[in-house]
Amino acid sequence: MDVCRIAAHRGGALEQIENTLPTFRHAVAIGADEVELDIHRSADGVVVVHHDATLDRMTSGQGAIGDHDHASLQTLRVGASETARIPTLEAVLPVLAASSVTLRLEVKRAPDGAAYPGMLAQAIDRVVAHGLERRFYVTSFHVDDLASLASVLGDAKSLLLMEDQTYRAIGPDGLSRKLDTANTREVALPIGSVDADLLEQMQKRGIVMSAFGCHDEARIRKALQLQLPVFTTDRPSLALALRRQAKTT
């Protein structure tokens, strides 16, 4: 297994239209180690793949995803494409199951910060049905989402996402307490917040640290030099090329 596994963030948001089927197929085709995607739920209970809780930024629609049923979501264009649509999780899973990639499943929330009741269990049921139970893990910025994972699938892997300002406010001790509550020992911070000293501190505490936000060459090279276990990037093709280059130098 490679050190510095490369996770295609939203499938590779700076290479294709984020969180769409063609983008996930692209990530698989280029050899990304992991594919990161985000899940919400429609008004009629369908788990869909989209980053924002609202439709305004990336689609031809407006308002909260949770206020629209699946049929109406399918009428919306995504990005500049005339054909790309918001995919269901059910449509994406076969693409990943047919490959060797690991699924990185980020649990999102409604615009008001409320969890979608039962969505995580619903999503994991489909992940297991597609044979990915040993090739996925759950990520979230919300401790409660990860804490509930044990009751859904006890041996599922998880990782807590955390912004730099949150970490700076709570420090290493506060982080440890949050991870205990979340029932995980893995955390990801923005790559700008991660350095060798912090990695050493976390290692002494038994915490596995990775990074997100590695979207340009400098940040990708930093993640590779730090030999992080995994990092997410909007430019997986570039990250893969830089990793290959690093192995030959």
Residue frames as qw, qx, qy, qz and C-alpha x, y, z in Angstrom:
[[0.000, 0.889, 0.459, 0.000, 0.00, 0.00, 0.00],
 [0.398, 0.547, -0.027, 0.736, 1.33, 3.42, -0.96],
 [0.277, -0.507, -0.354, 0.735, 2.28, 5.94, 1.68],
 [0.147, 0.389, -0.094, -0.904, 0.44, 9.13, 0.72],
 [0.278, 0.438, 0.837, 0.176, -2.65, 7.56, -0.72],
 [0.051, 0.059, -0.209, -0.975, -4.34, 10.00, -3.04],
 [0.211, 0.542, 0.771, -0.260, -8.05, 10.68, -2.59],
 [0.102, 0.314, 0.470, 0.819, -9.81, 12.36, -5.50],
 [0.064, 0.333, 0.506, -0.793, -11.80, 15.09, -3.74],
 [0.551, 0.515, 0.257, -0.604, -15.37, 15.16, -5.07],
 [0.855, 0.382, 0.333, 0.110, -13.91, 12.93, -7.77],
 [0.550, -0.038, 0.257, 0.794, -11.42, 15.62, -8.82],
 [0.134, 0.834, 0.454, -0.284, -13.20, 18.95, -8.72],
 [0.015, 0.782, -0.263, -0.565, -10.57, 20.90, -10.69],
 [0.165, -0.226, 0.829, 0.484, -10.38, 18.29, -13.44],
 [0.145, -0.366, -0.817, -0.422, -14.05, 17.46, -14.05],
 [0.434, -0.504, -0.097, -0.740, -17.45, 18.63, -12.80],
 [0.078, -0.292, 0.802, -0.516, -17.42, 17.71, -9.13],
 [0.409, 0.080, 0.773, -0.478, -19.49, 14.86, -7.71],
 [0.729, 0.391, -0.088, -0.555, -20.83, 13.60, -11.05],
 [0.948, 0.035, 0.318, 0.000, -20.66, 10.15, -12.59],
 [0.717, 0.634, -0.136, 0.256, -18.18, 11.09, -15.36],
 [0.035, -0.808, 0.469, -0.355, -15.87, 12.55, -12.74],
 [0.738, -0.398, 0.512, -0.188, -15.94, 9.41, -10.61],
 [0.930, 0.314, 0.160, 0.104, -15.25, 7.30, -13.69],
 [0.419, 0.802, -0.291, 0.311, -12.31, 9.60, -14.48],
 [0.368, -0.711, 0.523, -0.292, -10.89, 9.22, -10.97],
 [0.899, -0.112, 0.420, -0.053, -11.07, 5.45, -11.25],
 [0.816, 0.556, 0.041, 0.151, -9.54, 5.46, -14.73],
 [0.276, 0.822, -0.381, 0.321, -6.49, 7.51, -13.75],
 [0.715, 0.030, -0.617, 0.326, -5.75, 5.28, -10.76],
 [0.281, -0.605, 0.304, -0.680, -6.73, 7.36, -7.73],
 [0.221, 0.068, -0.915, 0.332, -6.39, 5.32, -4.55],
 [0.033, 0.473, 0.743, -0.471, -9.55, 6.73, -3.01],
 [0.038, -0.471, -0.454, -0.756, -12.61, 8.62, -4.20],
 [0.026, -0.287, -0.563, 0.774, -14.17, 11.17, -1.86],
 [0.169, -0.445, -0.557, -0.681, -17.81, 12.12, -2.25],
 [0.156, -0.014, 0.461, -0.873, -20.49, 13.91, -0.24],
 [0.176, -0.385, -0.872, -0.245, -24.00, 12.74, 0.57],
 [0.329, 0.007, 0.261, -0.907, -27.28, 14.49, 1.25],
 [0.176, 0.319, 0.931, -0.012, -30.87, 13.22, 1.11],
 [0.159, -0.266, -0.439, -0.843, -33.75, 14.39, -1.05],
 [0.484, -0.171, 0.248, -0.822, -37.21, 15.21, 0.30],
 [0.898, -0.002, -0.145, -0.415, -38.44, 11.75, -0.68],
 [0.793, -0.469, 0.386, -0.054, -35.57, 9.94, 1.03],
 [0.882, 0.402, -0.030, 0.242, -33.10, 9.28, -1.80],
 [0.567, -0.629, 0.214, 0.486, -29.41, 9.55, -0.87],
 [0.594, 0.779, 0.078, 0.185, -27.77, 11.82, -3.46],
 [0.719, -0.177, 0.048, 0.670, -24.18, 12.85, -4.10],
 [0.187, 0.838, 0.128, 0.497, -23.56, 16.60, -3.90],
 [0.465, 0.089, -0.447, 0.759, -21.29, 18.79, -1.84],
 [0.128, -0.192, 0.193, -0.954, -23.41, 21.80, -0.89],
 [0.160, 0.355, 0.819, -0.421, -26.57, 21.59, 1.17],
 [0.403, 0.693, 0.226, -0.554, -28.09, 23.98, -1.36],
 [0.730, 0.411, 0.481, 0.256, -28.34, 23.85, -5.14],
 [0.194, 0.954, 0.068, -0.216, -27.44, 27.43, -6.00],
 [0.227, -0.733, 0.512, 0.386, -23.66, 27.22, -6.55],
 [0.265, -0.281, 0.850, 0.357, -23.37, 24.14, -8.74],
 [0.280, 0.373, 0.868, 0.170, -26.74, 23.56, -10.41],
 [0.071, -0.323, -0.412, -0.849, -29.47, 25.28, -12.38],
 [0.466, -0.634, -0.592, -0.172, -31.73, 25.05, -9.32],
 [0.060, -0.546, 0.343, -0.762, -32.10, 26.89, -6.05],
 [0.712, -0.478, 0.100, -0.505, -32.81, 26.09, -2.42],
 [0.443, -0.458, 0.748, -0.186, -31.99, 23.20, -0.13],
 [0.304, 0.172, -0.893, -0.284, -31.48, 19.73, -1.55],
 [0.010, 0.177, 0.921, -0.347, -33.70, 18.36, 1.20],
 [0.388, 0.432, 0.316, -0.750, -36.62, 20.46, -0.03],
 [0.537, 0.434, -0.442, -0.572, -36.63, 18.80, -3.47],
 [0.908, -0.016, 0.396, -0.135, -37.69, 15.28, -4.38],
 [0.565, -0.259, 0.627, 0.470, -35.39, 13.12, -6.46],
 [0.514, 0.576, 0.572, 0.278, -37.39, 13.53, -9.66],
 [0.121, 0.988, 0.096, -0.001, -37.10, 17.32, -9.52],
 [0.434, -0.708, 0.431, 0.353, -33.38, 17.13, -8.74],
 [0.649, 0.061, 0.640, 0.406, -32.88, 15.10, -11.91],
 [0.413, 0.822, 0.353, 0.170, -34.16, 17.98, -14.04],
 [0.174, -0.952, 0.152, 0.201, -31.29, 20.23, -12.91],
 [0.717, 0.566, -0.260, 0.313, -28.05, 20.72, -14.77],
 [0.707, -0.620, 0.045, 0.338, -24.78, 20.48, -12.85],
 [0.440, -0.416, 0.337, 0.721, -22.02, 22.91, -13.68],
 [0.253, 0.515, -0.313, -0.757, -21.72, 24.02, -17.29],
 [0.079, -0.017, 0.950, 0.301, -22.75, 20.62, -18.61],
 [0.573, -0.010, -0.218, -0.790, -26.07, 20.12, -20.37],
 [0.768, -0.034, -0.596, -0.230, -26.09, 16.44, -19.44],
 [0.331, 0.117, -0.768, 0.536, -24.50, 16.11, -15.98],
 [0.585, -0.579, -0.283, -0.491, -26.98, 15.50, -13.20],
 [0.370, -0.536, 0.601, -0.463, -26.83, 15.02, -9.42],
 [0.573, 0.092, -0.801, -0.146, -26.22, 11.28, -9.10],
 [0.812, -0.495, 0.000, -0.310, -27.70, 9.01, -6.50],
 [0.350, -0.586, 0.727, -0.072, -25.31, 7.14, -4.23],
 [0.825, 0.120, 0.541, -0.111, -26.84, 3.98, -5.67],
 [0.710, 0.704, 0.005, 0.016, -25.70, 5.01, -9.17],
 [0.114, 0.841, -0.516, 0.119, -22.14, 5.82, -8.06],
 [0.665, -0.460, 0.574, -0.132, -21.43, 2.68, -6.01],
 [0.928, 0.243, 0.269, 0.081, -21.20, 0.25, -8.97],
 [0.473, 0.819, -0.242, 0.217, -18.54, 2.47, -10.58],
 [0.181, -0.727, 0.595, -0.291, -16.42, 2.19, -7.45],
 [0.836, -0.205, 0.469, -0.196, -17.24, -1.44, -6.70],
 [0.891, 0.443, 0.067, 0.077, -15.93, -2.48, -10.12],
 [0.385, 0.748, -0.395, 0.368, -12.53, -0.94, -9.29],
 [0.705, -0.145, -0.529, 0.450, -10.01, -1.25, -6.48],
 [0.047, 0.508, -0.181, 0.841, -10.53, 2.25, -5.07],
 [0.240, -0.359, -0.735, 0.522, -11.52, 2.98, -1.50],
 [0.126, -0.741, -0.439, -0.492, -14.66, 5.02, -0.96],
 [0.235, -0.108, -0.431, 0.864, -14.32, 8.05, 1.29],
 [0.174, -0.644, -0.662, -0.342, -17.90, 8.92, 2.26],
 [0.105, 0.047, -0.337, 0.934, -18.42, 12.38, 3.74],
 [0.120, -0.635, -0.760, 0.073, -21.67, 12.82, 5.64],
 [0.057, 0.268, 0.070, 0.959, -23.20, 16.24, 5.03],
 [0.005, -0.479, -0.705, 0.524, -26.01, 18.09, 6.78],
 [0.167, 0.807, 0.529, 0.202, -28.96, 20.32, 5.90],
 [0.264, 0.651, -0.019, 0.712, -28.41, 24.10, 5.58],
 [0.458, -0.764, 0.073, -0.449, -29.44, 24.65, 9.20],
 [0.028, 0.546, -0.781, 0.302, -26.86, 22.14, 10.39],
 [0.787, -0.133, 0.408, -0.443, -29.40, 19.43, 11.18],
 [0.200, -0.228, 0.927, 0.222, -28.52, 15.83, 10.42],
 [0.645, 0.062, -0.447, -0.617, -30.63, 13.86, 7.97],
 [0.660, -0.295, 0.572, -0.388, -32.21, 11.26, 10.29],
 [0.869, 0.072, 0.485, -0.065, -31.21, 7.75, 9.33],
 [0.584, 0.759, -0.235, -0.168, -29.22, 8.78, 6.25],
 [0.038, -0.640, 0.767, -0.005, -25.93, 7.27, 7.40],
 [0.584, -0.041, 0.793, -0.169, -27.53, 3.88, 8.03],
 [0.721, 0.599, 0.242, -0.249, -29.28, 4.09, 4.69],
 [0.382, 0.801, -0.443, -0.126, -26.04, 4.89, 2.89],
 [0.208, -0.492, 0.843, -0.063, -24.02, 2.17, 4.61],
 [0.749, 0.189, 0.586, -0.246, -26.69, -0.40, 3.80],
 [0.716, 0.687, 0.000, -0.127, -26.12, 0.32, 0.11],
 [0.099, 0.760, -0.642, 0.005, -22.33, 0.38, 0.49],
 [0.484, -0.255, 0.825, -0.143, -22.47, -3.10, 2.03],
 [0.780, 0.412, 0.403, -0.243, -24.92, -4.32, -0.62],
 [0.612, 0.761, -0.210, -0.049, -22.38, -3.38, -3.29],
 [0.943, -0.022, -0.130, 0.306, -19.58, -5.26, -1.54],
 [0.339, 0.687, -0.232, 0.600, -17.61, -2.22, -0.44],
 [0.648, -0.743, -0.106, -0.128, -17.77, -2.81, 3.31],
 [0.797, -0.361, 0.090, 0.476, -13.98, -3.40, 3.45],
 [0.483, 0.200, 0.255, 0.813, -13.14, -0.54, 1.11],
 [0.072, -0.759, -0.264, -0.590, -14.80, 2.48, 2.62],
 [0.365, -0.316, -0.555, 0.678, -14.67, 4.84, 5.53],
 [0.080, -0.865, -0.467, -0.168, -16.87, 7.62, 6.80],
 [0.378, 0.032, -0.177, 0.908, -15.71, 11.20, 7.28],
 [0.161, -0.840, -0.459, -0.242, -17.46, 14.16, 8.85],
 [0.142, 0.481, -0.288, 0.816, -16.82, 17.50, 10.52],
 [0.605, -0.475, 0.065, -0.636, -19.43, 16.48, 13.11],
 [0.072, -0.323, 0.889, -0.317, -18.44, 14.26, 16.02],
 [0.650, 0.088, 0.504, -0.562, -22.02, 13.03, 16.42],
 [0.774, 0.434, -0.274, -0.370, -22.07, 11.59, 12.90],
 [0.464, 0.425, -0.769, 0.114, -19.05, 9.44, 13.62],
 [0.274, -0.226, 0.754, -0.552, -20.16, 8.52, 17.14],
 [0.769, 0.167, 0.267, -0.556, -23.34, 7.01, 15.67],
 [0.538, 0.474, -0.631, -0.297, -21.39, 4.86, 13.25],
 [0.045, -0.246, 0.941, -0.229, -20.80, 2.04, 15.73],
 [0.534, 0.223, 0.630, -0.518, -24.52, 1.40, 15.99],
 [0.682, 0.559, -0.111, -0.459, -24.78, 1.18, 12.20],
 [0.894, 0.322, -0.278, 0.137, -21.70, -0.87, 11.31],
 [0.677, -0.723, 0.074, 0.116, -19.46, -1.53, 14.28],
 [0.733, -0.268, 0.316, 0.539, -16.20, -2.17, 12.43],
 [0.467, 0.797, 0.223, 0.311, -16.50, 0.67, 9.90],
 [0.548, -0.091, -0.077, 0.828, -13.51, 3.01, 9.70],
 [0.018, 0.937, 0.340, 0.082, -14.00, 6.71, 10.29],
 [0.511, 0.069, -0.052, 0.855, -12.09, 9.98, 10.24],
 [0.098, -0.849, -0.383, 0.351, -12.87, 13.33, 11.82],
 [0.420, 0.553, 0.182, 0.696, -12.43, 16.39, 9.61],
 [0.372, -0.765, -0.305, 0.429, -11.45, 19.57, 11.42],
 [0.326, 0.867, 0.037, 0.375, -10.80, 23.15, 10.39],
 [0.532, 0.277, -0.391, 0.698, -7.65, 24.86, 11.58],
 [0.208, -0.516, 0.195, -0.808, -9.46, 27.39, 13.78],
 [0.846, -0.396, -0.142, -0.328, -11.24, 24.61, 15.63],
 [0.866, -0.005, -0.338, 0.369, -8.01, 22.76, 16.30],
 [0.305, 0.404, -0.305, 0.807, -6.28, 25.93, 17.48],
 [0.471, -0.536, 0.057, -0.698, -9.15, 26.61, 19.86],
 [0.902, -0.353, -0.022, -0.247, -9.18, 23.15, 21.47],
 [0.070, -0.705, 0.703, -0.063, -5.54, 22.04, 21.15],
 [0.387, 0.241, -0.886, -0.079, -4.21, 18.47, 21.31],
 [0.118, 0.072, 0.859, -0.492, -6.08, 17.56, 24.50],
 [0.536, 0.361, 0.254, -0.720, -9.38, 18.80, 23.15],
 [0.556, 0.384, -0.581, -0.453, -8.76, 16.95, 19.91],
 [0.174, 0.133, -0.966, 0.138, -8.13, 13.72, 21.80],
 [0.321, 0.228, 0.682, -0.617, -11.41, 14.12, 23.68],
 [0.598, 0.427, -0.086, -0.672, -13.32, 14.74, 20.45],
 [0.464, 0.334, -0.779, -0.256, -11.77, 11.68, 18.85],
 [0.051, 0.001, 0.931, -0.362, -12.70, 9.59, 21.88],
 [0.481, 0.357, 0.422, -0.680, -16.31, 10.77, 21.55],
 [0.606, 0.502, -0.312, -0.533, -16.26, 10.10, 17.82],
 [0.890, -0.116, 0.441, -0.024, -14.80, 6.62, 18.42],
 [0.788, 0.557, -0.025, 0.262, -11.91, 7.17, 16.01],
 [0.578, -0.599, 0.161, 0.530, -8.21, 7.93, 16.22],
 [0.495, 0.228, 0.447, 0.710, -7.98, 9.50, 12.78],
 [0.057, 0.851, 0.249, -0.459, -8.21, 13.20, 11.98],
 [0.545, 0.386, 0.333, 0.666, -7.60, 15.40, 8.93],
 [0.125, -0.776, -0.141, 0.601, -6.67, 19.07, 9.05],
 [0.511, 0.857, -0.031, -0.056, -6.05, 21.54, 6.20],
 [0.860, 0.202, -0.087, 0.461, -2.62, 20.88, 4.71],
 [0.187, 0.742, -0.179, 0.618, -1.51, 24.38, 5.67],
 [0.571, -0.684, 0.224, -0.396, -1.91, 23.45, 9.35],
 [0.981, -0.164, 0.077, 0.073, 0.09, 20.22, 9.18],
 [0.273, 0.786, -0.542, 0.116, 3.84, 20.02, 9.69],
 [0.649, 0.190, -0.712, 0.190, 6.39, 17.48, 10.86],
 [0.009, -0.214, 0.656, -0.724, 6.25, 18.64, 14.50],
 [0.656, -0.054, 0.174, -0.733, 2.47, 18.26, 14.63],
 [0.832, 0.145, -0.481, -0.235, 2.66, 14.82, 13.05],
 [0.429, 0.221, -0.763, 0.431, 5.15, 13.76, 15.70],
 [0.297, -0.155, 0.497, -0.801, 2.91, 15.09, 18.48],
 [0.790, 0.036, -0.068, -0.608, -0.07, 13.23, 17.08],
 [0.719, 0.221, -0.658, -0.005, 1.90, 10.01, 16.65],
 [0.145, 0.218, -0.758, 0.598, 2.87, 10.09, 20.32],
 [0.491, 0.012, 0.412, -0.768, -0.83, 10.30, 21.18],
 [0.364, 0.149, 0.917, 0.072, -1.71, 7.42, 18.89],
 [0.444, 0.706, 0.286, -0.472, -3.54, 9.73, 16.48],
 [0.552, 0.192, 0.583, 0.564, -3.31, 9.21, 12.73],
 [0.125, 0.741, 0.101, -0.652, -3.22, 12.57, 10.96],
 [0.498, 0.338, 0.575, 0.555, -3.92, 13.26, 7.30],
 [0.037, -0.415, 0.006, 0.909, -4.80, 16.39, 5.35],
 [0.429, 0.672, 0.593, 0.110, -7.30, 17.96, 3.01],
 [0.127, 0.954, 0.042, -0.267, -7.11, 20.96, 0.69],
 [0.497, -0.389, 0.546, 0.552, -4.09, 19.76, -1.32],
 [0.580, 0.693, 0.412, -0.122, -5.23, 21.43, -4.52],
 [0.403, 0.877, -0.257, -0.041, -2.05, 22.88, -6.04],
 [0.784, 0.360, -0.435, 0.258, 1.46, 21.64, -6.70],
 [0.074, 0.543, -0.565, 0.617, 3.03, 23.18, -3.60],
 [0.649, -0.320, 0.386, -0.573, 0.46, 21.68, -1.24],
 [0.973, 0.126, -0.137, -0.137, 0.58, 18.31, -2.95],
 [0.598, 0.466, -0.523, 0.390, 4.37, 18.24, -2.70],
 [0.233, -0.508, 0.533, -0.635, 4.13, 19.15, 0.97],
 [0.872, -0.166, 0.189, -0.421, 1.76, 16.24, 1.65],
 [0.911, 0.292, -0.278, 0.087, 4.08, 13.87, -0.19],
 [0.338, 0.554, -0.553, 0.523, 7.16, 15.11, 1.65],
 [0.451, -0.419, 0.486, -0.620, 5.40, 14.67, 5.00],
 [0.283, 0.059, -0.951, -0.109, 4.48, 11.12, 3.94],
 [0.543, -0.047, 0.349, -0.763, 0.92, 11.49, 5.12],
 [0.422, 0.091, 0.901, -0.044, -1.15, 8.30, 5.04],
 [0.287, 0.588, 0.685, 0.322, -3.71, 9.96, 2.73],
 [0.004, -0.413, -0.103, 0.905, -4.63, 13.38, 1.44],
 [0.448, 0.671, 0.589, -0.041, -7.50, 14.75, -0.61],
 [0.188, -0.346, 0.337, 0.855, -6.99, 16.78, -3.75],
 [0.558, 0.649, 0.236, -0.460, -9.08, 18.40, -6.46],
 [0.478, 0.710, -0.454, -0.248, -6.28, 17.55, -8.89],
 [0.875, -0.247, 0.415, -0.022, -5.71, 13.80, -8.61],
 [0.830, 0.509, 0.015, 0.228, -3.98, 13.55, -12.00],
 [0.193, 0.818, -0.373, 0.393, -1.35, 16.05, -10.87],
 [0.593, -0.595, 0.466, -0.278, -1.00, 14.38, -7.47],
 [0.965, 0.041, 0.256, 0.048, -0.47, 10.97, -9.07],
 [0.666, 0.654, -0.132, 0.333, 2.15, 12.39, -11.43],
 [0.068, -0.802, 0.434, -0.406, 4.00, 14.10, -8.59],
 [0.797, -0.405, 0.416, -0.169, 3.94, 10.92, -6.53],
 [0.932, 0.289, 0.107, 0.192, 5.39, 8.94, -9.43],
 [0.394, 0.783, -0.259, 0.405, 8.05, 11.60, -9.86],
 [0.411, -0.732, 0.431, -0.330, 8.93, 11.49, -6.16],
 [0.936, -0.177, 0.301, -0.029, 9.45, 7.73, -6.33],
 [0.843, 0.418, 0.057, 0.334, 12.00, 8.08, -9.10],
 [0.220, 0.808, -0.258, 0.481, 14.10, 10.82, -7.50]]
